[in-house]
Amino acid sequence: MPRCPILLILAFTGVLHSQSALPVQHSPGRSPKVHSSWKSAFQLPRPYARIGADLGGGGGYAPFEALAAAGFQMNSEHVFLDTSASYENAHKVNDNDQPNPRGHIRSLDGGAYYRILSQWLFGGAAEWEQLSTSNYRKSNWHPRFGGGRDLFTRGCAADGCAHDFTARLTAEYVLRGGDWQNGCQGPLFSFYMPSPSAKKHIFFRETIGIYRFHDTVTDRSDPQLTSQESSVHHFMGVLQASLMYRF
């Protein structure tokens, strides 16, 4: 069974830093406003670390897998860049090569996105991933493309204290790329709170992937066997939740 790139919405909890994205002045008693444009304050790459878990157990994996990642993000008024390396203690509990008690996944990911003044952003990324288990090892790479939007509101309580709420929702499509063994592809949805464009340190990140794949191709030199294996399709969902600290 395959393992798809995990990088995917539907979350309503997170951690907000007390520092505002930009200085804001409000009059006491004024109702909250929604702003359609917002300039990011960051111009240089900033390192970050992230820890979390994968849930669901799709593709023959264990239902819970811990993960750790580190990378760099760069935010400017129009450009968002994100590169990272990650490690998961993933292992197979339901494949055709049992017993297979140990395993891990290593991956590299990089993306570039262009943001317009209305806070919509568009772009693409690619991920390389390697699965190593007690019995075998395989690797693949997947490009993806799509877009999303930053959500940004500003309000003020009656005592004049300013506060912000920001989030980012994105939807991308993961292509099969170099994954000839399983042909894994499908939509990937991501949720950040606050938005990576905010001048914050602590973020909640959730991704949801819905993937279609076929049985593992074991011998590409055998056309008949390859046709038989690639004609049997399956679906799986992957949920990842994590906390990120950006320095």
Number of C-alpha atoms within 10 A of each C-alpha: 18 22 24 29 25 18 20 26 19 12 14 10 11 16 14 19 14 11 14 16 21 13 7 13 12 17 13 13 12 12 12 15 12 11 12 13 14 19 15 18 14 16 13 11 16 14 16 17 18 20 18 19 18 25 18 16 20 21 21 17 21 17 16 15 18 16 21 17 19 17 19 18 21 18 23 17 17 15 18 23 17 19 19 19 18 18 18 20 19 25 23 26 18 16 13 10 11 11 12 16 12 14 18 19 20 18 20 18 21 18 18 17 20 17 20 14 12 13 21 20 21 19 18 17 19 19 23 18 21 16 20 17 16 15 12 10 12 14 16 22 20 21 20 21 19 18 18 20 18 24 21 22 15 19 20 20 15 13 9 14 13 19 16 20 17 18 21 22 21 20 21 22 20 27 18 21 17 15 18 16 23 24 23 27 23 19 18 25 22 21 23 25 25 26 22 24 25 27 19 19 17 21 22 24 28 26 24 23 26 19 23 18 25 20 18 17 17 13 12 12 8 10 10 10 13 17 12 12 18 17 11 11 14 14 14 19 18 23 20 22 19 20 19 20 15 18 11
